[in-house]
Amino acid sequence: VIVGEQLPYSGTPSIFPGTFDAAHYDRFEGGIGSVIAYQDMSIVNEGNFRLTEYVDAESSQNEGDVVGWISPGEWLEYSVDVQQAGNYIMAFRYASGNNSGGGPFRVESDGVEVVNNISVPSTGNWGVWSTKTVNNVPLKSGQQVLRIYFEAGELNVGQFTFTYSSPLTYSQPIAEAGPNQIITLPQSTAMLDASSSIDPNGGALTYSWTQVYGPSVLQISNPSSAQPSLSGLVQGVYLLKLKVDNGNYFDEDEVYIISSLTNNVPPKVSIASPGYNQAFIEGEVIPVSALASDLNDSVVRVEFYVDNNKTSTQTQTPFSWNWHALPGNYNLTAVAFDTFGDSTISAMVPVRIDTAPLCRGTSWDGDFDYQFSTDDNNPTLTFIPSIPGMGVPTCILYYGTDPGNMPGYGVTPNVPYQINANKGDKIYFYYTYTHPSGGEKNNSGNKDIYVVGTCKNIGIDELEETFISYYPNPVKDLLHVNLKDGKTDLVIYNATGQLVDRLTYYSGSMDIDMSLYPPGLYVFVAENQGRYMSFKVIKE
């Protein structure tokens, strides 16, 4: 079973044995607000996954969702439901570019250390992944929080897989604090029930109840009883903790007591992906997902909205769907409904869909153009020199879905080279090439990016008649443009093919303030009554 995606929030704990990705750390949201279950020493996300949260998570095409930039003292937590107590084999994916390797780290279950001093050797690069196996990791059965605590960093972590290997050699008790309760005011009392707690070997248990938080201090009739009463409830959410002990080992569980004017608490919901202000390219399949939970019952459906228009309804976890969108700016929301019919709307998540780039682009320094074919799978990529002799005798294409691991392939200028990539793959690429002025150059510091199957079939040299004149070029501030009759739509791309701006003008002349743009090469694509043309402008 694949497990581990933000689980207490979704209301469905992970099932063990199973697998979770490191970047799918838990997010707890209850009646009193929100706690993010990780600790990151820097207030920034160094990666590209769940960008609105300050964990250094990254989405790797080959490895999945991973966590990097790990520092001493950081930790990650995951809620899991272990179906069988026992010793487990823990196999985890890691990468370390540090010559001395990384770690150590330890694993805790509900605050109790179960294995420690886990270190890894160097893999030679931060994008080169390997697997390490740790035997005899003891886990109790039932729902629990696993914490991975890093005493030292210098490693990235990916998928963790747990496999049952043998029974525990001791009797581990299981605490059961009972289901969450709603108490409708003016009633101010409640009953706690730990009678489902067990000791696997039938040993005697002692009980201890404590209040974790709440709007008032509750009176617990007998904190050491399995079924004490509570009094002193006022409106709000209380959390109580149960500890059971068999004399050698203990276990803990928690229960919410909600004191409310009604007999229901609305669900919680948030957009998990895409991230806030995340950008996509026209033609990409965009996975949209929501996290939804309810303290006292269950979520029966989640509705997704794009600009207040309902686009999808999902009735079971994971609450997700695939979105195909035209270029533009959009606002995404989700609405969760519980069994009582109450609903809650999520916070709005803005996203941007950029126009698909031209199949032909220009390197950052103008040394060469590159041309993709429009194939959805295994397209060709061509190195096109800007001047004779560029790329002769040396021309090497480096490409891959992981910018830290890009093999090189010898190519010939002006000859298409077929790459191995499928539609939707985001590839990074650069060239090492001979320059006619002498020596070799490469643009590894300014890699280009392309999502396979998204470019438009309009090459720079394939466009139609000239209907725009412009000057000066190069330009420092104002670019003067003269237009023919009729409406002209102008789209501006930078040298990496990213959309920079959209402009609409009518016949006459205009000035474009290029001082607002960073120095570099820009490609202008114009459309006038079905006619296309393009031109390149260098901003100094």
NORZIJO-V302392 format. One record per backbone hydrogen bond with DSSP energy under -1.0 kcal/mol. NH is the residue of the N-H (numbers start at 0). CO is the residue of the C=O. If there is no record, write none. Layout:
# NORZIJO-V302392
nh:NH co:CO
nh:NH co:CO
This chain:
# NORZIJO-V302392
nh:2 co:18
nh:5 co:3
nh:9 co:5
nh:10 co:6
nh:13 co:78
nh:15 co:80
nh:18 co:0
nh:19 co:159
nh:21 co:157
nh:22 co:64
nh:23 co:20
nh:25 co:76
nh:27 co:34
nh:29 co:32
nh:32 co:29
nh:34 co:27
nh:36 co:25
nh:37 co:35
nh:38 co:74
nh:43 co:41
nh:48 co:56
nh:52 co:49
nh:56 co:54
nh:57 co:65
nh:59 co:63
nh:63 co:59
nh:65 co:57
nh:66 co:156
nh:67 co:55
nh:72 co:149
nh:73 co:70
nh:74 co:38
nh:75 co:147
nh:76 co:36
nh:77 co:145
nh:79 co:143
nh:80 co:13
nh:81 co:141
nh:82 co:15
nh:85 co:138
nh:86 co:165
nh:87 co:136
nh:88 co:162
nh:89 co:133
nh:90 co:160
nh:91 co:131
nh:92 co:158
nh:93 co:129
nh:94 co:155
nh:100 co:97
nh:101 co:119
nh:102 co:152
nh:104 co:117
nh:105 co:148
nh:106 co:114
nh:107 co:146
nh:108 co:111
nh:109 co:144
nh:111 co:108
nh:113 co:106
nh:114 co:106
nh:117 co:104
nh:119 co:101
nh:122 co:95
nh:123 co:95
nh:127 co:124
nh:129 co:93
nh:131 co:91
nh:133 co:89
nh:136 co:87
nh:138 co:85
nh:141 co:81
nh:143 co:79
nh:145 co:77
nh:146 co:107
nh:147 co:75
nh:148 co:105
nh:149 co:73
nh:150 co:103
nh:151 co:103
nh:153 co:69
nh:155 co:94
nh:156 co:66
nh:157 co:92
nh:159 co:19
nh:160 co:90
nh:161 co:17
nh:162 co:88
nh:164 co:86
nh:165 co:86
nh:173 co:197
nh:180 co:255
nh:182 co:257
nh:184 co:259
nh:186 co:183
nh:189 co:229
nh:191 co:227
nh:193 co:225
nh:196 co:193
nh:197 co:173
nh:201 co:198
nh:205 co:244
nh:207 co:242
nh:208 co:222
nh:209 co:240
nh:211 co:238
nh:212 co:238
nh:218 co:230
nh:220 co:228
nh:224 co:221
nh:229 co:189
nh:230 co:218
nh:232 co:187
nh:235 co:258
nh:237 co:256
nh:238 co:212
nh:239 co:254
nh:240 co:209
nh:241 co:252
nh:242 co:207
nh:243 co:250
nh:244 co:205
nh:245 co:248
nh:250 co:243
nh:252 co:241
nh:254 co:239
nh:256 co:237
nh:257 co:180
nh:258 co:235
nh:259 co:182
nh:267 co:292
nh:269 co:290
nh:271 co:288
nh:272 co:288
nh:276 co:349
nh:277 co:274
nh:279 co:351
nh:281 co:353
nh:283 co:280
nh:285 co:322
nh:287 co:320
nh:288 co:272
nh:289 co:318
nh:290 co:269
nh:292 co:267
nh:299 co:336
nh:300 co:336
nh:301 co:313
nh:302 co:334
nh:303 co:311
nh:304 co:332
nh:305 co:308
nh:306 co:330
nh:308 co:305
nh:310 co:303
nh:311 co:303
nh:313 co:301
nh:319 co:317
nh:320 co:287
nh:322 co:285
nh:327 co:352
nh:329 co:350
nh:331 co:348
nh:332 co:304
nh:334 co:302
nh:335 co:343
nh:336 co:300
nh:337 co:341
nh:338 co:297
nh:340 co:337
nh:343 co:335
nh:345 co:333
nh:348 co:331
nh:350 co:329
nh:351 co:277
nh:352 co:327
nh:353 co:279
nh:358 co:455
nh:360 co:369
nh:362 co:367
nh:365 co:362
nh:368 co:383
nh:369 co:360
nh:370 co:381
nh:371 co:358
nh:372 co:379
nh:377 co:420
nh:380 co:416
nh:381 co:370
nh:383 co:368
nh:385 co:366
nh:389 co:386
nh:390 co:433
nh:391 co:388
nh:395 co:431
nh:396 co:408
nh:397 co:429
nh:398 co:406
nh:399 co:427
nh:404 co:401
nh:408 co:396
nh:410 co:394
nh:413 co:382
nh:414 co:411
nh:416 co:380
nh:418 co:378
nh:423 co:451
nh:424 co:421
nh:426 co:449
nh:427 co:399
nh:428 co:447
nh:429 co:397
nh:431 co:395
nh:432 co:440
nh:433 co:393
nh:434 co:438
nh:437 co:434
nh:440 co:432
nh:442 co:430
nh:445 co:442
nh:447 co:428
nh:449 co:426
nh:451 co:424
nh:453 co:450
nh:455 co:356
nh:457 co:455
nh:461 co:458
nh:468 co:481
nh:470 co:479
nh:474 co:537
nh:478 co:511
nh:479 co:470
nh:480 co:509
nh:481 co:468
nh:482 co:507
nh:487 co:504
nh:488 co:526
nh:489 co:502
nh:490 co:524
nh:491 co:500
nh:492 co:522
nh:493 co:497
nh:496 co:493
nh:499 co:491
nh:500 co:491
nh:502 co:489
nh:504 co:487
nh:509 co:480
nh:511 co:478
nh:513 co:476
nh:513 co:511
nh:515 co:512
nh:516 co:513
nh:519 co:538
nh:521 co:536
nh:522 co:492
nh:523 co:534
nh:524 co:490
nh:525 co:532
nh:526 co:488
nh:527 co:530
nh:530 co:527
nh:532 co:525
nh:534 co:523
nh:536 co:521
nh:538 co:519
nh:539 co:474
